[in-house]
Amino acid sequence: MIGVKEAAKNAYEYMKEIPGFEERIDIVVEEVELSEDESTGKKYWLITLGYPVGFNILQPTSRSKEYKIFKVDADTGEVLSMKIRNI
């Protein structure tokens, strides 16, 4: 089984391959969770990456962020999915 550092690195590298994210240096790990599929017993890392997207009009000194959550196979390290994470 891969560790959380490798799962986060795989999610980060996967995101950097998406057009528009190749040059970003402000992507950070926000959350990690080890999840298990109850029906199969298979384990997955859920890695949330965040990045700033602009300025918040109500708080001009802070930037808004968006988040994406990646499902990473805990055995192989393969990124299986990416979703928008709403907070």
N, C-alpha and C positions, 0 to 999 in steps of 0.2 A: 504494500500500500504506500502511495506517495504521501508526503507530509504537506502541511499547509503552505509552507514557503514555495514548494514546487508547484502546487495547485494555483497559488496566486500569480506566480511567474508565468505559468501557462495561460492564464486568463488575460494577463497584461499583454503578453506577446500576441495572443489572438486578437485582442482589441487593436493593437498597433498595426495589424494587417488590413483593417477596415479603412477604406478611403475616407480621408478627413481626419483620421487619428494618427497617421504615420509620424507626423512631426511633433505631436503633443508631448510635452515633458511634465505636464501638470496632472497626470492621472495618478490617483492614489488609492490604496486599498482602504476601504471603509468598514467592511464587515466580512467575517468568515464564519462558516458553520459546516460541521460534518453532519450530513443527513443520511438516513437509511430508508430505502424503499421497503416497507413492511411486507409486501407480497413476495419479494425476491431476496431480500436480505442484502441487496447490492448497496454499496455506500458511494456517496457523492459529496464533493466539496461544493458549497455554494459560496461564491466569491463575489462581493459587491465592490465595484470600482466606481469612483466618483471623479468628476472633472468640472471646473468652472465653465459657465456658459454666458456670462454677461453680468451686467450690473443690476442690482435690485433698486428700483426707483424709490422705494420706501426707506432703504438704507444704502445711500450712495457709496458708503465706504466698504460695503460687503458685496460679494459677488454671489449670484445664484449658482447652484450646482445641479447637475443631473447625475443619475446613477444608472449603472447597468449591472445586472446580476448574471453570473456565469455558472453553469452547472458543469462540474469537472468530474470525470470518472475517477474515483479514488484508487482504483487498481492500475489503470493505464495512464492517467494524466491527460487524457483526451478531453478537449472542450466539447461538450455535447450540445449546449444551447446557450443563447444570450437573450436576455429579456430586459425591458425597461423596468427599472425599480422605482415605483412611486412611493414617496414618503408623505 
